[in-house]
Amino acid sequence: MMLTLGIDIGSTAIKCVILEGGSRIAGHSLLSLGAGAGDAAEAAAAALREAGAKRETLDAVVATGYGRALVPFAAASRSELSCHASGAAFLRPGVRTVIDIGGQDTKALQLSALGVLENFVMNDKCAAGTGRFLEVMSRVLNIPMDALDAADAASREPVSISATCTVFAESEVISRLAAGARREDVLRGVHDSIAQRAASLAARLQRESPILLTGGLARDAGLVRALERALDAPVETAPLSVYAGAIGAARIAARLARQREADA
């Protein structure tokens, strides 16, 4: 059975996915804070162990993300936009709008009914509204990342956070807390701020439903609720949303492997 590896090297983590036959996830791994070829090899090895396979048995490897040029064992590299689109279509067949909130950028993708990327907008000039932004706010609020959903749900009087710059927003959050605001209410304001920035990107596309949120922040249900409020539409996630780019890269690798066989 054909095995392909997709590897997505982002700004804060390396994600790997192994597909069997281009359609079944046989293994996956995530390595935080990696950015070099050695880290890529380590992440790939972890996914291979889960799949019960070895690197020499792979039919093709495709890399994507900021660090895609740092994977010497990849047969090819592809843009993160095309890979995220393909991965999102795999996770949620029929998806038309994808919002991906990464470690340091946010993307909104418009897909055709067949799952083909038609248009996109991207904010990669500032870390505001990204995973890094939420990590900073989580630290200031002293609420662990895995506790954000419960804290958001406990909000009674949301506090608006108007600053868009991470540095200024941090100061604003500290000021709100010093003035007596509850952490949960400030967090709701932070979630709303991130969601509004993402929604403003999506508004520049011909947004259609279904809408899928990908990236690490898709695991934060409080943010998903905020995004639904900002978009006034349902927002879906998937258990492996953080792996969308790697899944798409593995799917593209499967197409390359099939083409190589056809040409042989």
Buried (B, 14 or more C-beta within 10 A) or exposed (E): EBBBBBBBBBBBBBBBBBBBEBEEBBBBBBBEEBBEBEBBBBBBBBBBEBBEBEEEEBBBBBBBBBBBEBBEBBBBBBBBBBBBBBBBBBBBEEBBBBBBBBBBBBBBBBBEEEBEBBEBBBBEEBBBBBBBBBBBBBEBBEBEBEBBBEBBEBBEEBBEBEBBEBEEBBEBBEEBBEEEBBBBBBBBBBBBBBBBBBBBBBEEBEBEBBBBBBBBBBBBBBBBBBBBBBBEBEBBBBEBBBBBBBBBBBBBBBBBBBEEEEEE
